[in-house]
Every structure is written in structure tokens, then in C-alpha cells.
Amino acid sequence: MRCLKVLATRRLRRLRRNRRRKSNKKTIVNYGFLWGIKWLSTFVLLIGIALRSAGVYPLLDLILTASGAAGWALVAYRWNDRALLVINSVALVLLLVGILERTVVDG
């Protein structure tokens, strides 16, 4: 009986130790190059969306939104995240077409 109790206690300690190790891995944040691009692109996208909703500076809105989409496309490529890559690549192409229409056609 004592032997089973010792084994159960050891197993419980091992489980707790492993749980602590796993939780520590989740809380480690890598503040690298992609982290900076991700957050910069997010803020640039939000500023572009705010300009679009206010209806002011339409060309600046397109440029900022395209820059944010390009940043997120780069992050998605490096992360190998196809869903993010598709949405941001398509958005980038459509926004570049809008920029070309505003600058070349409307001139």
C-alpha cells in the first residue's frame, strides 16, 4: 500500500513539473523582427481604416492599407500561414489597383 502511495506521489510531482514547463513555453514571447512588423502593420491598417471610415484622404487611406496588408503578407509567408497569406495578398493586389486608378487614371 505504501509503495502505491509513493508511486502516485511521484507521478503527481512529475505531472505538475511537466505542466509548469509547458505553461512556461506558452508565456515566452519572441520580440523579434516579425513581431515588430506584425504590430506595425496592424496599427497602419487601423489608421487606414479610420481614414476610410472618415472619408478623408482616400489616396493616403489606400497607401496605408496596402502597406499594412504587405506587412501582414510578409509575416504570413514567414509563418507559413496560408489563410493569412491569401487574404492579405489579395487585399494588397486590390489596393494596388485602387492606387493605380487614383494616380494614373484620375491623374
C-alpha positions in Angstrom: 0.0 0.0 0.0 2.8 2.4 0.9 4.5 1.6 -2.3 1.5 2.6 -4.4 1.2 5.8 -2.4 4.9 6.7 -3.2 4.4 5.9 -6.9 1.3 8.0 -7.0 3.0 10.9 -5.3 6.0 10.7 -7.7 3.7 10.6 -10.7 1.8 13.6 -9.4 5.0 15.6 -8.9 6.1 14.7 -12.4 2.8 15.8 -13.9 3.0 19.1 -12.1 6.6 19.7 -13.2 5.6 19.0 -16.8 2.6 21.3 -16.6 4.9 24.1 -15.3 7.3 23.5 -18.2 4.5 23.6 -20.8 3.0 26.8 -19.3 6.4 28.5 -19.3 6.8 27.8 -23.0 3.5 29.5 -23.8 4.3 32.6 -21.9 7.7 33.2 -23.7 7.2 36.0 -26.2 9.7 36.4 -29.1 10.1 40.1 -29.7 11.8 39.7 -33.0 11.7 41.3 -36.4 8.4 39.6 -37.3 6.8 40.7 -34.1 7.6 44.4 -34.9 6.3 44.0 -38.5 3.1 42.4 -37.3 2.2 45.1 -34.8 3.4 48.0 -37.1 1.2 46.6 -39.9 -1.7 46.3 -37.6 -1.5 49.9 -36.5 -1.0 51.1 -40.1 -4.1 49.1 -41.2 -6.2 50.6 -38.3 -5.1 54.1 -39.3 -6.0 53.4 -42.9 -9.4 52.0 -42.0 -10.1 55.0 -39.8 -9.3 57.3 -42.7 -11.6 55.3 -44.9 -14.5 55.5 -42.5 -14.0 59.3 -42.0 -13.9 59.7 -45.8 -10.8 61.9 -45.8 -7.6 61.4 -47.8 -8.6 58.5 -49.9 -5.2 58.0 -51.6 -3.4 58.0 -48.2 -6.0 55.5 -47.0 -5.2 53.2 -49.9 -1.4 53.6 -49.4 -1.6 52.9 -45.6 -3.9 49.9 -46.0 -1.7 48.5 -48.8 1.3 48.9 -46.6 -0.4 47.1 -43.7 -1.5 44.3 -46.0 2.0 43.9 -47.4 3.4 43.7 -43.9 0.9 41.1 -42.9 1.5 39.1 -46.1 5.3 39.0 -45.2 4.5 37.8 -41.7 2.1 35.2 -43.1 4.7 34.0 -45.6 7.3 33.6 -42.8 4.8 31.8 -40.6 3.6 29.5 -43.4 0.1 30.6 -42.7 -1.8 30.1 -46.0 -5.1 31.7 -44.9 -3.4 35.0 -43.8 -1.2 34.9 -46.9 -4.2 34.6 -49.2 -6.3 37.3 -47.6 -3.5 39.8 -47.4 -2.1 39.1 -50.8 -5.5 39.5 -52.5 -6.1 42.7 -50.4 -2.7 44.0 -51.5 -3.4 43.4 -55.2 -6.8 45.0 -55.0 -5.4 48.0 -53.0 -2.6 48.5 -55.5 -5.1 48.5 -58.4 -7.0 51.2 -56.5 -3.8 53.2 -56.0 -3.0 52.9 -59.7 -6.6 54.0 -60.6 -6.3 57.1 -58.4 -2.9 58.1 -59.6 -2.7 57.1 -63.2 -6.3 57.2 -64.5 -7.6 60.1 -62.4 -4.2 61.8 -62.6 
